[in-house]
Amino acid sequence: MKVDIRYKPLIFAFFMAFSISMFISFVLVSINIGYHADFLATWLKTWARAFICAFFAAYFFPRFIQKIMAKIEFIEPKKI
């Protein structure tokens, strides 16, 4: 599959948001509610909402974080 390079940040954000929101919502629903008859429906509903938030965060936050990181000077520790 070939995709124009300008879509790389968008596709990356999509897959990051998809996987992270799925994992975190599953863990949190498991901890907070536990496994019961409506677990799957509850988790999918929660995950859908989490994905929307995570997608925008995964797309926009890295831009701001990279600007902050560019202002930090990282040094290597001196070898003893």
Phi and psi in degrees as GROMACS dihedral restraints (atoms count N, CA, C in turn):
[ dihedral_restraints ]
;  ai    aj    ak    al  type     phi  dphi    fc
    3     4     5     6     1  -115.7    20    10
    4     5     6     7     1   131.3    20    10
    6     7     8     9     1  -132.5    20    10
    7     8     9    10     1   142.7    20    10
    9    10    11    12     1   -56.9    20    10
   10    11    12    13     1   138.2    20    10
   12    13    14    15     1   -60.4    20    10
   13    14    15    16     1   -26.5    20    10
   15    16    17    18     1   -67.3    20    10
   16    17    18    19     1   -15.5    20    10
   18    19    20    21     1   -92.4    20    10
   19    20    21    22     1    -0.9    20    10
   21    22    23    24     1   -56.9    20    10
   22    23    24    25     1   -48.8    20    10
   24    25    26    27     1   -62.1    20    10
   25    26    27    28     1   -36.2    20    10
   27    28    29    30     1   -68.1    20    10
   28    29    30    31     1   -44.0    20    10
   30    31    32    33     1   -68.3    20    10
   31    32    33    34     1   -40.8    20    10
   33    34    35    36     1   -60.2    20    10
   34    35    36    37     1   -46.7    20    10
   36    37    38    39     1   -60.7    20    10
   37    38    39    40     1   -39.9    20    10
   39    40    41    42     1   -61.0    20    10
   40    41    42    43     1   -50.4    20    10
   42    43    44    45     1   -69.0    20    10
   43    44    45    46     1   -36.6    20    10
   45    46    47    48     1   -64.7    20    10
   46    47    48    49     1   -47.4    20    10
   48    49    50    51     1   -63.8    20    10
   49    50    51    52     1   -40.8    20    10
   51    52    53    54     1   -59.4    20    10
   52    53    54    55     1   -52.0    20    10
   54    55    56    57     1   -73.2    20    10
   55    56    57    58     1   -44.3    20    10
   57    58    59    60     1   -68.2    20    10
   58    59    60    61     1   -43.5    20    10
   60    61    62    63     1   -65.6    20    10
   61    62    63    64     1   -35.5    20    10
   63    64    65    66     1   -64.5    20    10
   64    65    66    67     1   -48.0    20    10
   66    67    68    69     1   -64.8    20    10
   67    68    69    70     1   -50.5    20    10
   69    70    71    72     1   -66.3    20    10
   70    71    72    73     1   -42.3    20    10
   72    73    74    75     1   -65.2    20    10
   73    74    75    76     1   -36.6    20    10
   75    76    77    78     1   -62.9    20    10
   76    77    78    79     1   -46.9    20    10
   78    79    80    81     1   -64.1    20    10
   79    80    81    82     1   -45.8    20    10
   81    82    83    84     1   -67.8    20    10
   82    83    84    85     1   -39.4    20    10
   84    85    86    87     1   -66.6    20    10
   85    86    87    88     1   -39.3    20    10
   87    88    89    90     1   -60.5    20    10
   88    89    90    91     1   -44.7    20    10
   90    91    92    93     1   -70.5    20    10
   91    92    93    94     1   -47.6    20    10
   93    94    95    96     1   -76.4    20    10
   94    95    96    97     1   -36.2    20    10
   96    97    98    99     1  -112.2    20    10
   97    98    99   100     1   -34.5    20    10
   99   100   101   102     1    86.5    20    10
  100   101   102   103     1   177.2    20    10
  102   103   104   105     1   -89.9    20    10
  103   104   105   106     1   122.3    20    10
  105   106   107   108     1  -146.3    20    10
  106   107   108   109     1  -174.8    20    10
  108   109   110   111     1   -60.8    20    10
  109   110   111   112     1   -34.8    20    10
  111   112   113   114     1   -98.0    20    10
  112   113   114   115     1    15.9    20    10
  114   115   116   117     1   -57.6    20    10
  115   116   117   118     1   -49.3    20    10
  117   118   119   120     1   -61.0    20    10
  118   119   120   121     1   -45.5    20    10
  120   121   122   123     1   -63.9    20    10
  121   122   123   124     1   -42.4    20    10
  123   124   125   126     1   -63.9    20    10
  124   125   126   127     1   -45.8    20    10
  126   127   128   129     1   -63.7    20    10
  127   128   129   130     1   -45.1    20    10
  129   130   131   132     1   -63.9    20    10
  130   131   132   133     1   -37.7    20    10
  132   133   134   135     1   -65.6    20    10
  133   134   135   136     1   -44.5    20    10
  135   136   137   138     1   -65.2    20    10
  136   137   138   139     1   -43.2    20    10
  138   139   140   141     1   -63.4    20    10
  139   140   141   142     1   -39.7    20    10
  141   142   143   144     1   -60.0    20    10
  142   143   144   145     1   -42.7    20    10
  144   145   146   147     1   -68.4    20    10
  145   146   147   148     1   -41.6    20    10
  147   148   149   150     1   -64.8    20    10
  148   149   150   151     1   -36.5    20    10
  150   151   152   153     1   -62.9    20    10
  151   152   153   154     1   -41.8    20    10
  153   154   155   156     1   -60.1    20    10
  154   155   156   157     1   -46.5    20    10
  156   157   158   159     1   -65.7    20    10
  157   158   159   160     1   -44.2    20    10
  159   160   161   162     1   -66.1    20    10
  160   161   162   163     1   -34.9    20    10
  162   163   164   165     1   -63.4    20    10
  163   164   165   166     1   -48.5    20    10
  165   166   167   168     1   -65.0    20    10
  166   167   168   169     1   -37.9    20    10
  168   169   170   171     1   -65.7    20    10
  169   170   171   172     1   -43.8    20    10
  171   172   173   174     1   -68.6    20    10
  172   173   174   175     1   -24.7    20    10
  174   175   176   177     1   -86.4    20    10
  175   176   177   178     1   -41.2    20    10
  177   178   179   180     1   -95.5    20    10
  178   179   180   181     1   -35.9    20    10
  180   181   182   183     1   -61.5    20    10
  181   182   183   184     1   -41.7    20    10
  183   184   185   186     1   -57.1    20    10
  184   185   186   187     1   -33.3    20    10
  186   187   188   189     1   -61.5    20    10
  187   188   189   190     1   -44.7    20    10
  189   190   191   192     1   -73.5    20    10
  190   191   192   193     1   -38.7    20    10
  192   193   194   195     1   -65.9    20    10
  193   194   195   196     1   -38.5    20    10
  195   196   197   198     1   -63.3    20    10
  196   197   198   199     1   -36.6    20    10
  198   199   200   201     1   -65.5    20    10
  199   200   201   202     1   -39.9    20    10
  201   202   203   204     1   -67.2    20    10
  202   203   204   205     1   -44.6    20    10
  204   205   206   207     1   -63.4    20    10
  205   206   207   208     1   -31.2    20    10
  207   208   209   210     1   -67.5    20    10
  208   209   210   211     1   -22.5    20    10
  210   211   212   213     1   -87.0    20    10
  211   212   213   214     1    -8.7    20    10
  213   214   215   216     1   -95.2    20    10
  214   215   216   217     1   132.0    20    10
  216   217   218   219     1   -97.8    20    10
  217   218   219   220     1   115.7    20    10
  219   220   221   222     1   -95.0    20    10
  220   221   222   223     1   135.9    20    10
  222   223   224   225     1  -124.6    20    10
  223   224   225   226     1   154.3    20    10
  225   226   227   228     1   -90.2    20    10
  226   227   228   229     1   139.5    20    10
  228   229   230   231     1   -67.7    20    10
  229   230   231   232     1   148.2    20    10
  231   232   233   234     1   -70.8    20    10
  232   233   234   235     1   137.0    20    10
  234   235   236   237     1   -79.7    20    10
  235   236   237   238     1   139.0    20    10
